[in-house]
Every structure is written in C-alpha cells, then in structure tokens.
C-alpha cells in the first residue's frame, strides 16, 4: 500500500499515461490488490482492478460456499454489497446484477479466497493526473469498500442466507419440473406484472398470482419447504383470455423462469425448463443453410428449402428458422406469443384455404405441426393465443387469464372444439422430423474486421458488433444482461482454435465448452462477463451474417 501511495504522489500532475506505472500487485494488510489494466486516457474505458481477500480473512459462512447454487448466489450477493458500499464513490464500479442471479465473473471464489473484479475511473484534471485524489480513492475509499463486501464481520449474514436460500430453492424447483412432468411452475402469491417496459421491478400493489385448484401442484424446496402453485404440464398449453388480462405477462414470467431471481422480485418462485426457448418473428435476420421444409416448401421456381439461406428473412421464414434452430440444439419446450408471431406462420383459416389453394401456398402453419412436435419429437409448447380457436382441439391444457388470475378452462375448450368442428384442412404433407445439426466453418467465426483487427463491441442487449458484422439481438427476449452478450462475443471465436476447420454437431461442442470453469473460458481477468445459455449463444451464431454453415446434404451458405 505504501508503494502504491508513493507512485500516486510521484505522478501527481503528470500526463495521464503515467498512470500505467500502477500496473502490478500491491499487498494491503488483509487483501491483495491487482491493477490489471490502466486506461489510456480519462475518456477511455475505465481501468480494471481486482482484490483477493484470503479465506482466513473473509471467513464466509460455510453455507455460502457450497453447494454450487449457494456459492453462485453468495457471489452474486457480495457483488451487490460491493456496489452499495461504493455508492458514494461513482468512480468505482462493479458488474453486479439486477433482478436475476446469474453466474458472473465480478465475484469469484478461488483457491486463494474471495476475488472481487471491478473498474475504477482514475481521476484527472483534463489530462493531468490528480495523484492525491487517486491516493485517497485507491488507498482509503477502495479498501473500505473491499472490506465491507468481503469480510464476514461487515456482512448482514441473515440477508446473505436468505439470498442463498432463495436461489437454492429455485434450483430445486426447476430440477423438480422433469420429475413431475412439468415445463414450468408459478407459485401462489407470485407477483408477475412489472413496473414498466424499462423497469423490471415488480409492480407495486399488483394482484398476487393464485393457481386454480385443478392445476395446483406442490413441489418441495430445501429451505421454504413445500410450495403450492400452478404446474404447467408437458404437452400443449394454451394461455387464452381477453386483452390486458395478463396472458403475455404470464408467458413473460415463464420465459424468464429459466433464470433465478432475487428475493422480493415477485418471480423468485417462478421457474421453467432451463432450456426453454422463446420463438418469435424477426423480419430481416439472416438464415444459414437451415432445413425449413417442414414449414416452408414448394417455393416458386422450384427453390429448395432443405438448406435455406437468406440475408433478409420475412416474418414467417424467420419464425420457422427460429423453431428449427431450437430443435437443432435439442430444446424440449417452446414458448410462443401470437402478438410477436407472423400470422401466416401461425394459422391459415378455412376461407383463406378456399381462396388460395395449398398448392400455391408454401407455408405449412404452426397449428398443423404443434401436435406432431409433441407426439413425434416430445417437444412441449406454451402458447399465448387470443385470436384463433383452431388450436383448442390440439391443446392438452387451456388456461384463461382473467384479471391477472388463471382459470382452468380445458374441459370447456375441448367441448367447444368438438361442438364447433373446424372446417379448415390440415396442410402438413409429410411427417415432421427434427433437423440434423449443420456443419460450421469455424474460420467464419472470427471477429476480425477488414483491417484484420479483432473487434467485439456490445450495445447492451440490443446488438453485438462482431468484426464488420452487427448482429441485431432485439428479438432475443431471453437475453437479460449485456454481460451475457459480452461473454458470447468472447466464446464464439473459441471454436477457431480447433485444428479442423469444419465443426460438426455445433450445439454439442459449444455446450461442452460453456461448461468449462471461468478460468478456462477467459484469457484475462475480466469482471463483466455472465455465463450465457447455449440457447442465446446459438441464436447469436445463427444471426451472424459472416457465418458459413453446411447443411447435411452438402449445401453451403456464406
């Protein structure tokens, strides 16, 4: 610490680049401080620092270190404590979470101890170093923040325990879904509405959720004990109801149930199949050598769709591609909202069938494949539908939302389906089969721009700049954190280190790679990464215009 103080006083008033002398390690009384990267000027990305508090100094409770879900929750909680402790020093920032509890690199538990990774904007007057101000920041304020967020005597152990309990319970609930034949669970008293489209906190005075008796199940958790709530079974589940009664709100909670949430979020006892995929239409996206023939076939001029590629997909084409991509990576639960779907992909009614013959319509609508997804492929669908009753006959469960409360109307829906026979014709002409994984030329997943310099830049959860490509991510509704995108940009080029340029079974390879510890995933100690799901990583890869895939029939796309 004395050496750090000396350097800062010696460079006081010098040009900003003199801060580079700080790079290195410094021993404080109870922790080690590492300056890994120093920003080049006051307006550049902030400097990256780490602190390691040895275990014998941190003395965290054993229940915060194992099993893994509790350790992940504890790391998340310590990051939030660090952020709060640094609130009076805006120059110090950590990549702590919001409503979700994710696997972050901001706080890690290593063999040495608790490792905190954060950034510091080093102070300056114009481009001149403010050495004395930096000394106070790094040698007085920062040690206080580190100790308040990593030493047991400064921590609220009850709050830490509740945070870990909540995450451990959510992991247990999610694990119980498969054993109970469910794809999702919404506990009684959950609060699903959010404050606004840009504020993901729970709506104040919202109506608490309560399951109807016929759909209520009870699942066991290690800390809260048995919990009752709505069990969404495998198969085809329709969510119906009038506008503004909470259909999409329920689906949104389910789609975010793939993640754990902080206590008090209102969705902290809402869980879903960990690899559930939200599908939607997405005009303008790229599609690479994907077999769309189960949904789009017989294009004009005989163009094949068994290895279909386009730089500018339509709504129906993009949704068909998203569905096939989900099947390619092994998804077993699909989530669909008619509000964000292409109408002609979802349904063709009897009158339109009478006007435009099937021979003149390339699209096989989703309504004619949804039962096959369940029966042939074992894929469940949770579908918000308010405009077409043709799905009622295929549904296993029908939930009507009324005043944000669910009703079980399955029997009524089945009776209506029998009494009002659909006069439309089923348009599926060949049995449904899952697409075979494509082959990826890993040389095409290299973020080098035209000048050869690597470029990976994140624009929140909206876009990823990857080399000269800009991948639009706004349709990936299950991306919840910019640090997930940052990690995807880091992981995608990893396939390029393989000796063989052709990568078969792409989802399987990336799945195994994502299971590696952070020390093997990152080449430097970045503190702003979140481990992404395979679903989102593959979604970004599939939208990368420079990617080159080869279909199983040998057709390629560049």
C-alpha positions as CSV (number, residue, x, y, z in Angstrom):
1,X,0.0,0.0,0.0
2,X,2.8,2.4,0.8
3,X,4.4,1.7,-2.6
4,X,1.1,2.5,-4.3
5,X,0.8,5.7,-2.3
6,X,4.3,6.7,-3.3
7,X,3.7,6.1,-7.0
8,X,0.5,8.1,-7.0
9,X,2.2,11.1,-5.2
10,X,5.1,10.9,-7.6
11,X,3.0,11.1,-10.7
12,X,0.7,13.9,-9.4
13,X,0.3,16.5,-12.2
14,X,2.0,14.4,-14.8
15,X,0.4,13.3,-18.1
16,X,-2.4,10.7,-17.9
17,X,-0.3,7.9,-19.4
18,X,1.9,7.9,-16.3
19,X,-0.9,6.1,-14.6
20,X,0.4,3.0,-16.4
21,X,3.1,2.7,-13.7
22,X,0.3,1.4,-11.4
23,X,0.1,-1.9,-13.3
24,X,1.0,-4.7,-10.8
25,X,0.2,-6.2,-7.4
26,X,0.0,-4.4,-4.0
27,X,-0.2,-6.0,-0.6
28,X,-2.6,-4.5,1.9
29,X,-3.0,-5.7,5.5
30,X,-5.8,-8.2,4.7
31,X,-6.0,-8.4,1.0
32,X,-4.1,-8.1,-2.3
33,X,-4.9,-5.5,-4.9
34,X,-4.1,-6.1,-8.6
35,X,-4.1,-3.4,-11.2
36,X,-4.5,-5.5,-14.4
37,X,-5.2,-2.8,-17.0
38,X,-4.8,1.0,-16.9
39,X,-7.0,3.2,-19.1
40,X,-5.1,5.2,-21.8
41,X,-6.8,8.5,-21.1
42,X,-9.6,9.9,-18.9
43,X,-12.2,9.2,-21.6
44,X,-11.3,5.6,-22.3
45,X,-12.8,2.5,-20.8
46,X,-12.0,2.5,-17.1
47,X,-9.1,0.7,-15.5
48,X,-9.6,-2.9,-14.5
49,X,-8.6,-3.9,-10.9
50,X,-9.0,-7.0,-8.7
51,X,-8.8,-7.6,-5.0
52,X,-8.3,-11.0,-3.4
53,X,-9.4,-11.4,0.2
54,X,-7.9,-14.7,1.6
55,X,-10.3,-17.2,3.0
56,X,-8.9,-16.9,6.5
57,X,-9.6,-13.1,6.4
58,X,-13.0,-13.3,4.7
59,X,-14.3,-16.1,7.0
60,X,-17.5,-16.5,5.0
61,X,-20.1,-19.0,6.4
62,X,-19.8,-22.5,5.0
63,X,-23.4,-22.3,3.9
64,X,-22.3,-19.5,1.5
65,X,-19.6,-21.6,-0.2
66,X,-21.4,-24.9,-1.0
67,X,-23.3,-26.4,-2.7
68,X,-22.8,-24.7,-6.0
69,X,-26.2,-22.9,-6.2
70,X,-25.5,-21.3,-2.8
71,X,-22.0,-20.3,-3.9
72,X,-23.3,-18.7,-7.0
73,X,-25.9,-16.8,-5.0
74,X,-23.3,-15.7,-2.4
75,X,-21.0,-14.4,-5.2
76,X,-24.0,-12.5,-6.7
77,X,-24.9,-11.1,-3.3
78,X,-21.4,-9.9,-2.5
79,X,-21.3,-8.1,-5.8
80,X,-24.4,-6.2,-4.8
81,X,-23.0,-5.4,-1.4
82,X,-19.8,-4.0,-3.1
83,X,-22.0,-1.9,-5.4
84,X,-23.9,-0.5,-2.5
85,X,-20.7,0.2,-0.5
86,X,-19.2,2.1,-3.5
87,X,-22.3,4.2,-4.0
88,X,-20.6,7.3,-2.6
89,X,-17.6,6.7,-5.0
90,X,-19.0,6.6,-8.5
91,X,-15.5,6.1,-9.9
92,X,-15.6,2.6,-8.6
93,X,-18.0,0.2,-10.4
94,X,-18.7,-3.5,-10.3
95,X,-20.8,-5.6,-12.7
96,X,-23.4,-6.6,-10.1
97,X,-26.8,-8.0,-11.1
98,X,-30.3,-6.6,-11.1
99,X,-33.4,-8.9,-10.8
100,X,-31.7,-12.1,-12.0
101,X,-29.0,-14.1,-10.2
102,X,-26.5,-15.2,-12.9
103,X,-23.1,-16.8,-13.0
104,X,-20.9,-13.7,-13.1
105,X,-17.2,-13.1,-13.1
106,X,-17.5,-9.9,-10.9
107,X,-17.0,-12.0,-7.8
108,X,-15.3,-15.4,-7.9
109,X,-14.5,-18.0,-5.2
110,X,-11.0,-19.3,-5.9
111,X,-8.5,-21.4,-4.0
112,X,-6.9,-18.2,-2.7
113,X,-10.1,-16.6,-1.5
114,X,-12.8,-14.2,-2.5
115,X,-11.8,-12.4,-5.7
116,X,-13.6,-9.1,-6.5
117,X,-13.2,-7.7,-10.0
118,X,-14.2,-4.1,-10.7
119,X,-13.3,-1.0,-12.6
120,X,-12.0,2.4,-11.5
121,X,-12.1,5.7,-13.4
122,X,-8.7,7.1,-12.4
123,X,-9.1,10.9,-11.6
124,X,-7.6,13.7,-13.7
125,X,-7.8,17.4,-14.3
126,X,-8.1,17.4,-18.1
127,X,-5.3,15.0,-19.0
128,X,-3.2,15.7,-15.9
129,X,-3.2,13.2,-13.1
130,X,-4.8,14.0,-9.8
131,X,-2.4,11.9,-7.7
132,X,-3.6,12.9,-4.3
133,X,-7.2,12.3,-5.2
134,X,-6.2,8.9,-6.7
135,X,-4.4,8.1,-3.4
136,X,-7.5,8.8,-1.4
137,X,-9.6,6.8,-3.8
138,X,-7.3,3.7,-4.0
139,X,-5.8,3.7,-0.6
140,X,-8.7,4.8,1.6
141,X,-12.1,4.6,-0.1
142,X,-11.4,1.4,-2.1
143,X,-10.1,-0.7,0.9
144,X,-13.2,0.3,2.9
145,X,-15.4,-0.9,0.0
146,X,-13.5,-4.2,-0.3
147,X,-13.7,-4.9,3.4
148,X,-17.3,-4.1,3.7
149,X,-18.1,-6.5,0.9
150,X,-15.7,-9.4,1.7
151,X,-15.2,-9.6,5.4
152,X,-17.7,-11.5,7.5
153,X,-17.9,-9.1,10.3
154,X,-19.2,-6.4,8.0
155,X,-21.9,-8.5,6.3
156,X,-25.5,-9.0,7.0
157,X,-25.5,-12.7,7.4
158,X,-29.2,-13.1,7.6
159,X,-29.6,-11.3,4.2
160,X,-26.9,-13.4,2.7
161,X,-28.6,-16.6,4.0
162,X,-32.0,-15.5,2.6
163,X,-30.4,-14.7,-0.8
164,X,-28.7,-18.2,-0.9
165,X,-31.8,-19.9,0.3
166,X,-33.9,-18.3,-2.4
167,X,-31.6,-19.3,-5.2
168,X,-31.1,-22.9,-3.9
169,X,-34.9,-23.2,-3.7
170,X,-35.4,-22.1,-7.3
171,X,-32.8,-24.5,-8.5
172,X,-34.6,-27.3,-6.6
173,X,-38.0,-26.2,-8.1
174,X,-36.5,-26.3,-11.6
175,X,-35.0,-29.7,-11.0
176,X,-38.4,-31.0,-9.8
177,X,-40.1,-30.0,-13.0
178,X,-39.0,-33.0,-15.0
179,X,-39.8,-35.4,-12.2
180,X,-43.3,-34.0,-12.0
181,X,-44.0,-33.9,-15.8
182,X,-44.0,-30.1,-15.9
183,X,-42.3,-27.5,-18.0
184,X,-43.0,-24.6,-15.7
185,X,-44.2,-23.7,-12.2
186,X,-45.7,-20.4,-10.8
187,X,-46.0,-20.4,-7.1
188,X,-49.1,-19.0,-5.3
189,X,-48.6,-15.3,-4.3
190,X,-46.1,-14.7,-7.1
191,X,-46.2,-11.1,-8.4
192,X,-45.8,-11.2,-12.2
193,X,-46.5,-7.7,-13.6
194,X,-43.6,-5.3,-13.9
195,X,-43.5,-1.6,-13.3
196,X,-42.9,-0.7,-17.0
197,X,-41.2,-1.9,-20.2
198,X,-37.9,-0.4,-19.0
199,X,-38.3,-1.1,-15.3
200,X,-38.2,-4.8,-14.5
201,X,-39.0,-4.4,-10.8
202,X,-42.4,-5.8,-9.5
203,X,-45.4,-3.6,-9.9
204,X,-46.5,-2.0,-6.7
205,X,-49.9,-3.2,-5.5
206,X,-50.1,-5.8,-8.2
207,X,-52.5,-8.7,-7.9
208,X,-50.8,-11.8,-6.4
209,X,-51.0,-14.9,-8.5
210,X,-53.0,-17.9,-7.3
211,X,-53.4,-21.2,-9.1
212,X,-56.8,-22.8,-9.8
213,X,-57.3,-26.0,-7.7
214,X,-57.4,-28.3,-10.8
215,X,-53.9,-27.2,-11.8
216,X,-52.3,-26.7,-8.4
217,X,-49.3,-28.8,-7.6
218,X,-47.0,-28.9,-4.6
219,X,-43.2,-29.0,-5.0
220,X,-40.6,-29.4,-2.3
221,X,-37.8,-27.0,-1.6
222,X,-34.9,-27.4,0.8
223,X,-35.4,-24.1,2.6
224,X,-39.0,-22.9,2.2
225,X,-40.4,-26.4,2.4
226,X,-43.4,-27.4,0.2
227,X,-44.7,-24.7,-2.2
228,X,-48.1,-24.8,-4.0
229,X,-48.8,-23.2,-7.3
230,X,-49.6,-23.6,-10.9
231,X,-47.9,-26.5,-12.6
232,X,-47.7,-26.2,-16.4
233,X,-47.6,-29.8,-17.7
234,X,-45.8,-31.2,-20.6
235,X,-47.6,-31.1,-23.9
236,X,-49.5,-28.2,-25.5
237,X,-50.7,-25.5,-23.1
238,X,-52.7,-22.6,-24.4
239,X,-52.9,-19.3,-22.5
240,X,-56.1,-17.5,-23.6
241,X,-58.2,-14.6,-22.4
242,X,-59.2,-11.1,-23.2
243,X,-56.8,-8.3,-23.9
244,X,-55.0,-6.7,-20.9
245,X,-55.9,-9.7,-18.6
246,X,-52.3,-10.9,-18.2
247,X,-51.7,-13.6,-20.9
248,X,-48.4,-12.2,-22.1
249,X,-47.4,-11.2,-18.5
250,X,-47.7,-14.9,-17.5
251,X,-45.7,-16.1,-20.5
252,X,-43.1,-13.4,-19.9
253,X,-42.7,-14.7,-16.3
254,X,-42.3,-18.2,-17.6
255,X,-39.7,-17.3,-20.2
256,X,-37.7,-15.5,-17.6
257,X,-38.1,-18.5,-15.3
258,X,-35.1,-20.1,-16.9
259,X,-33.1,-17.8,-14.6
260,X,-33.1,-17.4,-10.8
261,X,-34.4,-14.2,-9.3
262,X,-33.5,-12.2,-6.2
263,X,-35.8,-12.4,-3.1
264,X,-38.7,-9.9,-3.4
265,X,-38.7,-9.8,-7.2
266,X,-42.1,-11.5,-7.3
267,X,-40.9,-14.1,-9.7
268,X,-38.4,-15.7,-7.3
269,X,-40.6,-18.8,-7.2
270,X,-41.4,-18.9,-10.9
271,X,-39.3,-21.5,-12.7
272,X,-39.3,-23.0,-16.2
273,X,-37.4,-25.7,-18.1
274,X,-33.8,-24.3,-18.1
275,X,-33.5,-24.6,-21.9
276,X,-37.0,-23.3,-22.8
277,X,-36.8,-21.2,-26.0
278,X,-39.0,-18.2,-26.8
279,X,-39.8,-18.1,-30.5
280,X,-41.0,-15.0,-32.4
281,X,-41.0,-13.5,-35.9
282,X,-38.0,-11.4,-36.8
283,X,-38.0,-9.6,-40.1
284,X,-34.6,-9.0,-41.7
285,X,-32.5,-11.6,-39.9
286,X,-30.0,-13.9,-41.6
287,X,-30.7,-17.6,-42.0
288,X,-27.9,-20.1,-42.8
289,X,-28.4,-23.5,-44.6
290,X,-31.3,-24.4,-42.4
291,X,-33.9,-27.1,-43.3
292,X,-37.2,-25.2,-43.3
293,X,-39.0,-27.8,-45.4
294,X,-41.4,-29.0,-42.6
295,X,-42.8,-25.4,-42.5
296,X,-41.9,-23.8,-45.8
297,X,-41.7,-25.9,-49.0
298,X,-42.6,-25.7,-52.7
299,X,-41.2,-22.2,-53.3
300,X,-41.7,-20.5,-56.7
301,X,-39.3,-21.7,-59.4
302,X,-38.6,-24.9,-57.5
303,X,-36.2,-23.3,-55.0
304,X,-35.3,-25.8,-52.3
305,X,-35.8,-25.1,-48.6
306,X,-33.9,-28.1,-47.3
307,X,-30.8,-25.9,-46.8
308,X,-32.4,-22.5,-47.0
309,X,-30.3,-19.3,-46.7
310,X,-31.2,-15.7,-46.9
311,X,-29.8,-12.4,-45.8
312,X,-33.3,-10.9,-45.3
313,X,-35.8,-13.3,-43.8
314,X,-39.5,-12.5,-43.8
315,X,-41.6,-12.8,-40.6
316,X,-42.8,-16.3,-41.3
317,X,-39.4,-17.5,-42.6
318,X,-37.6,-16.1,-39.6
319,X,-40.0,-17.8,-37.2
320,X,-39.7,-21.1,-39.0
321,X,-35.9,-20.8,-38.8
322,X,-36.0,-20.0,-35.1
323,X,-38.1,-23.1,-34.5
324,X,-35.9,-25.4,-36.5
325,X,-32.8,-23.9,-34.8
326,X,-34.3,-24.6,-31.4
327,X,-34.9,-28.2,-32.4
328,X,-31.4,-28.5,-33.7
329,X,-30.0,-27.6,-30.3
330,X,-32.3,-30.1,-28.5
331,X,-34.9,-27.7,-27.0
332,X,-37.9,-29.5,-25.4
333,X,-40.0,-26.5,-24.5
334,X,-41.1,-23.8,-26.9
335,X,-42.7,-20.5,-25.8
336,X,-44.8,-18.6,-28.3
337,X,-46.9,-15.4,-28.2
338,X,-49.3,-14.7,-31.1
339,X,-48.6,-11.0,-30.6
340,X,-45.0,-11.4,-31.7
341,X,-45.6,-14.1,-34.3
342,X,-46.2,-14.0,-38.0
343,X,-49.9,-14.5,-38.7
344,X,-49.4,-16.6,-41.8
345,X,-46.9,-18.8,-39.9
346,X,-49.4,-19.5,-37.1
347,X,-52.7,-20.1,-39.0
348,X,-54.4,-20.2,-42.3
349,X,-58.2,-20.2,-41.8
350,X,-60.7,-22.1,-44.0
351,X,-61.7,-19.1,-46.1
352,X,-58.1,-18.3,-47.0
353,X,-57.5,-22.0,-47.7
354,X,-60.5,-21.8,-50.1
355,X,-59.2,-18.7,-51.8
356,X,-55.5,-19.7,-52.1
357,X,-55.0,-23.5,-52.6
358,X,-52.4,-25.4,-50.7
359,X,-50.5,-26.0,-54.0
360,X,-50.0,-22.2,-54.2
361,X,-49.0,-21.7,-50.5
362,X,-45.5,-22.7,-49.4
363,X,-46.1,-22.3,-45.7
364,X,-47.4,-25.1,-43.5
365,X,-48.7,-23.3,-40.5
366,X,-47.7,-24.0,-36.9
367,X,-51.2,-25.1,-36.0
368,X,-50.7,-28.2,-38.3
369,X,-47.4,-29.1,-36.7
370,X,-47.9,-28.4,-33.0
371,X,-49.3,-31.8,-32.2
372,X,-46.5,-33.5,-34.1
373,X,-43.9,-31.6,-32.1
374,X,-45.5,-33.1,-29.0
375,X,-46.2,-36.6,-30.3
376,X,-43.2,-37.3,-32.6
377,X,-40.5,-35.2,-31.0
378,X,-41.5,-34.9,-27.4
379,X,-41.5,-31.1,-27.6
380,X,-43.9,-29.1,-25.4
381,X,-45.4,-25.7,-26.4
382,X,-46.7,-23.0,-24.2
383,X,-48.7,-20.7,-26.5
384,X,-50.5,-17.4,-25.9
385,X,-53.4,-17.3,-28.3
386,X,-56.3,-14.9,-28.3
387,X,-57.3,-14.8,-32.0
388,X,-57.8,-18.4,-33.2
389,X,-59.8,-21.2,-31.8
390,X,-58.3,-23.8,-34.2
391,X,-55.6,-24.5,-31.6
392,X,-58.2,-25.7,-29.0
393,X,-58.5,-29.1,-30.4
394,X,-54.8,-29.9,-30.1
395,X,-54.4,-28.4,-26.6
396,X,-53.8,-30.6,-23.6
397,X,-54.3,-27.7,-21.1
398,X,-56.1,-24.4,-21.6
399,X,-55.5,-21.6,-19.1
400,X,-57.7,-18.5,-19.3
401,X,-56.3,-15.4,-17.7
402,X,-58.9,-13.1,-16.1
403,X,-57.9,-10.0,-14.1
404,X,-54.4,-11.5,-13.9
405,X,-55.7,-14.7,-12.4
406,X,-55.6,-18.1,-14.1
407,X,-58.6,-20.3,-14.7
408,X,-58.6,-23.9,-15.9
409,X,-60.9,-23.9,-18.9
410,X,-59.5,-27.1,-20.5
411,X,-62.8,-29.0,-20.4
412,X,-64.8,-26.1,-21.8
413,X,-62.2,-25.6,-24.6
414,X,-62.4,-29.3,-25.6
415,X,-66.2,-29.2,-25.6
416,X,-66.1,-26.1,-27.9
417,X,-63.6,-27.8,-30.2
418,X,-66.0,-30.8,-30.5
419,X,-69.1,-28.7,-30.9
420,X,-67.6,-26.3,-33.4
421,X,-65.8,-28.5,-35.8
422,X,-63.0,-26.7,-37.7
423,X,-63.6,-26.7,-41.4
424,X,-60.0,-25.9,-42.3
425,X,-57.8,-28.6,-43.8
426,X,-54.6,-29.8,-42.2
427,X,-51.8,-28.7,-44.6
428,X,-48.9,-30.8,-43.3
429,X,-47.9,-33.1,-46.2
430,X,-45.0,-35.1,-44.7
431,X,-44.2,-36.3,-41.2
432,X,-42.3,-33.9,-39.0
433,X,-38.6,-34.7,-38.2
434,X,-36.0,-32.8,-36.3
435,X,-33.3,-31.2,-38.4
436,X,-29.9,-32.7,-38.3
437,X,-27.1,-30.4,-37.0
438,X,-25.3,-28.5,-39.6
439,X,-21.5,-28.1,-40.0
440,X,-19.8,-24.8,-39.2
441,X,-16.7,-23.5,-40.9
442,X,-15.0,-22.1,-37.7
443,X,-12.9,-19.8,-39.8
444,X,-16.0,-17.8,-40.4
445,X,-16.5,-17.1,-36.7
446,X,-13.6,-14.7,-36.3
447,X,-14.2,-11.1,-35.3
448,X,-11.5,-9.6,-37.5
449,X,-12.6,-6.6,-39.5
450,X,-11.4,-5.6,-42.9
451,X,-8.2,-4.3,-41.4
452,X,-7.5,-7.5,-39.6
453,X,-8.1,-6.1,-36.1
454,X,-10.3,-8.0,-33.8
455,X,-13.5,-6.1,-32.9
456,X,-16.1,-7.2,-30.4
457,X,-18.3,-4.5,-29.0
458,X,-21.5,-4.8,-27.1
459,X,-24.5,-2.4,-27.4
460,X,-26.4,-3.5,-24.3
461,X,-28.7,-6.4,-25.1
462,X,-29.7,-4.8,-28.4
463,X,-26.7,-5.6,-30.6
464,X,-23.3,-7.2,-30.9
465,X,-20.6,-5.8,-33.2
466,X,-18.5,-8.8,-34.3
467,X,-15.8,-7.9,-36.7
468,X,-17.6,-6.0,-39.5
469,X,-20.9,-7.6,-38.7
470,X,-23.6,-6.1,-36.4
471,X,-25.9,-8.7,-35.0
472,X,-29.3,-7.4,-34.1
473,X,-30.4,-9.1,-30.8
474,X,-33.6,-7.3,-30.0
475,X,-35.7,-10.3,-30.8
476,X,-33.8,-12.5,-28.3
477,X,-36.2,-11.8,-25.5
478,X,-34.5,-14.2,-23.0
479,X,-31.2,-12.2,-23.1
480,X,-31.4,-10.2,-19.8
481,X,-27.9,-8.8,-19.3
482,X,-25.3,-7.1,-21.5
483,X,-22.6,-9.2,-19.9
484,X,-24.2,-12.3,-21.4
485,X,-23.7,-10.7,-24.8
486,X,-20.1,-9.8,-23.9
487,X,-19.4,-13.4,-23.0
488,X,-20.9,-14.7,-26.2
489,X,-18.6,-12.4,-28.2
490,X,-15.7,-13.9,-26.2
491,X,-16.8,-17.6,-26.6
492,X,-17.8,-17.7,-30.3
493,X,-14.3,-17.4,-31.7
494,X,-13.1,-20.2,-29.3
495,X,-14.2,-22.8,-31.9
496,X,-11.5,-21.4,-34.2
497,X,-8.7,-22.9,-32.1
498,X,-9.6,-26.3,-33.3
499,X,-7.3,-27.9,-35.8
500,X,-10.2,-29.0,-38.1
501,X,-11.9,-26.0,-39.7
502,X,-15.2,-28.0,-40.1
503,X,-17.1,-28.3,-36.8
504,X,-19.9,-30.9,-36.8
505,X,-22.5,-31.2,-34.0
506,X,-22.1,-27.4,-33.3
507,X,-24.6,-27.2,-30.4
508,X,-22.9,-30.2,-28.6
509,X,-19.4,-28.6,-29.0
510,X,-20.5,-25.3,-27.6
511,X,-22.5,-26.9,-24.8
512,X,-19.4,-28.7,-23.6
513,X,-17.3,-25.5,-23.9
514,X,-19.7,-23.4,-21.9
515,X,-19.5,-26.0,-19.0
516,X,-15.8,-25.1,-18.5
517,X,-14.8,-23.1,-15.4
518,X,-14.3,-19.4,-15.9
519,X,-10.5,-19.8,-15.7
520,X,-10.6,-21.8,-18.9
521,X,-13.1,-19.6,-20.7
522,X,-11.3,-16.3,-20.2
523,X,-7.8,-15.4,-21.1
524,X,-7.7,-12.4,-18.8
525,X,-9.4,-11.5,-15.5
526,X,-12.5,-9.7,-16.9
527,X,-15.1,-8.9,-14.3
528,X,-18.0,-8.1,-16.7
529,X,-19.0,-11.5,-18.1
530,X,-22.1,-13.6,-17.5
531,X,-22.2,-17.3,-18.5
532,X,-24.8,-17.4,-21.3
533,X,-27.2,-20.2,-22.1
534,X,-26.4,-22.3,-25.1
535,X,-29.8,-21.1,-26.5
536,X,-28.7,-17.5,-26.7
537,X,-25.1,-18.3,-27.9
538,X,-26.5,-20.4,-30.8
539,X,-29.1,-17.7,-31.5
540,X,-26.3,-15.1,-32.0
541,X,-24.3,-17.5,-34.1
542,X,-27.3,-18.2,-36.3
543,X,-27.8,-14.5,-36.9
544,X,-24.1,-13.8,-37.7
545,X,-24.1,-12.9,-41.3
546,X,-20.5,-13.9,-41.9
547,X,-21.0,-17.4,-40.5
548,X,-20.7,-20.3,-43.1
549,X,-22.8,-23.3,-42.4
550,X,-23.0,-26.5,-44.5
551,X,-26.3,-28.5,-44.4
552,X,-26.3,-32.3,-44.1
553,X,-27.0,-32.5,-47.8
554,X,-23.8,-30.6,-48.6
555,X,-25.4,-27.3,-49.5
556,X,-23.5,-24.3,-48.0
557,X,-24.1,-20.7,-47.3
558,X,-21.7,-17.8,-46.9
